[in-house]
Amino acid sequence: MANEITKAQAIESLMPTADWTLLGDTELLWTDSEQTEPTALAITTERERLQAVYDSQEYARNRKEEYDQLNQFEMQFDDDRDGTNTWVDKIFEIKGRHPK
């Protein structure tokens, strides 16, 4: 996995307003007196859920990277002026390389 969801990200997702510290990569120091510390299972489950969401959007990240390299407004203007479909063809080409 290129970007693995961390324990800290999972805890932040589960308890966004809680007070806690992560010692090293694994040891959770819970300092919130008003919220209950999430279980190890809850944290693991949230990590897996967040990772699945992240992984499911790989196509969108790849498309965006390619879209950002295009000068889309100029392509659209030129297509309108010249009666061509360069912009549409390029978008379909990118979508074909990175399907949902």
C-alpha positions as CSV (number, residue, x, y, z in Angstrom):
1,M,0.0,0.0,0.0
2,A,1.4,3.4,-1.0
3,N,-0.4,5.3,1.8
4,E,-1.3,3.2,4.7
5,I,-3.8,4.6,7.2
6,T,-2.2,5.1,10.6
7,K,-3.4,4.3,14.0
8,A,-3.5,8.0,14.7
9,Q,-5.7,8.7,11.7
10,A,-8.1,5.9,12.8
11,I,-8.3,7.3,16.4
12,E,-8.8,10.9,15.0
13,S,-11.6,9.6,12.8
14,L,-13.3,7.7,15.7
15,M,-12.9,10.4,18.4
16,P,-12.2,13.7,16.7
17,T,-12.5,15.8,19.9
18,A,-10.8,13.5,22.3
19,D,-7.5,14.1,24.1
20,W,-4.9,11.5,23.6
21,T,-1.2,10.9,22.6
22,L,0.3,8.2,20.6
23,L,3.7,7.1,22.0
24,G,5.8,5.8,19.2
25,D,3.7,4.1,16.6
26,T,1.6,2.0,18.8
27,E,1.2,2.9,22.5
28,L,-1.9,5.0,23.1
29,L,-2.0,7.3,26.1
30,W,-5.6,8.2,26.7
31,T,-5.9,11.5,28.6
32,D,-9.5,12.4,27.9
33,S,-11.6,12.2,31.1
34,E,-15.0,12.7,29.3
35,Q,-14.7,10.2,26.4
36,T,-14.1,6.5,26.6
37,E,-11.0,5.2,25.0
38,P,-11.8,3.1,21.8
39,T,-11.0,-0.5,21.9
40,A,-8.1,-2.0,19.9
41,L,-10.7,-3.8,17.8
42,A,-12.5,-0.5,17.1
43,I,-9.3,1.1,16.1
44,T,-8.3,-1.8,13.8
45,T,-11.7,-1.8,12.2
46,E,-11.6,1.9,11.6
47,R,-8.2,1.6,10.1
48,E,-9.5,-1.0,7.7
49,R,-12.5,1.0,6.8
50,L,-10.5,4.2,6.1
51,Q,-8.0,2.2,4.1
52,A,-10.8,0.7,2.0
53,V,-12.2,4.2,1.3
54,Y,-8.7,5.5,0.4
55,D,-8.0,2.5,-1.8
56,S,-11.3,2.8,-3.6
57,Q,-10.5,6.3,-4.7
58,E,-7.1,5.5,-6.4
59,Y,-8.7,6.0,-9.9
60,A,-9.8,9.5,-8.9
61,R,-6.3,10.5,-7.6
62,N,-4.8,9.1,-10.8
63,R,-7.3,10.9,-13.0
64,K,-6.8,14.2,-11.1
65,E,-3.0,14.0,-11.6
66,E,-3.5,13.7,-15.3
67,Y,-6.3,16.3,-15.5
68,D,-4.1,18.8,-13.6
69,Q,-1.5,18.5,-16.4
70,L,-4.0,19.6,-19.0
71,N,-4.8,23.2,-19.9
72,Q,-8.5,22.4,-20.0
73,F,-9.9,25.9,-20.5
74,E,-7.6,26.5,-23.4
75,M,-8.4,23.1,-24.9
76,Q,-12.1,23.8,-24.6
77,F,-11.7,27.2,-26.2
78,D,-9.7,25.9,-29.0
79,D,-12.2,23.0,-29.6
80,D,-15.1,25.5,-29.7
81,R,-13.2,27.8,-32.1
82,D,-11.8,25.0,-34.3
83,G,-14.8,22.6,-34.2
84,T,-12.7,19.9,-32.8
85,N,-13.1,17.4,-29.9
86,T,-9.5,17.4,-28.5
87,W,-10.5,18.1,-24.9
88,V,-13.3,15.5,-24.9
89,D,-11.0,12.9,-26.5
90,K,-8.3,13.5,-23.9
91,I,-10.7,13.2,-21.0
92,F,-12.1,9.9,-22.3
93,E,-8.5,8.7,-22.8
94,I,-7.6,9.5,-19.2
95,K,-10.9,7.9,-17.9
96,G,-10.0,4.8,-20.0
97,R,-6.6,4.5,-18.3
98,H,-8.1,4.9,-14.9
99,P,-11.6,3.3,-14.8
100,K,-13.8,3.4,-11.7
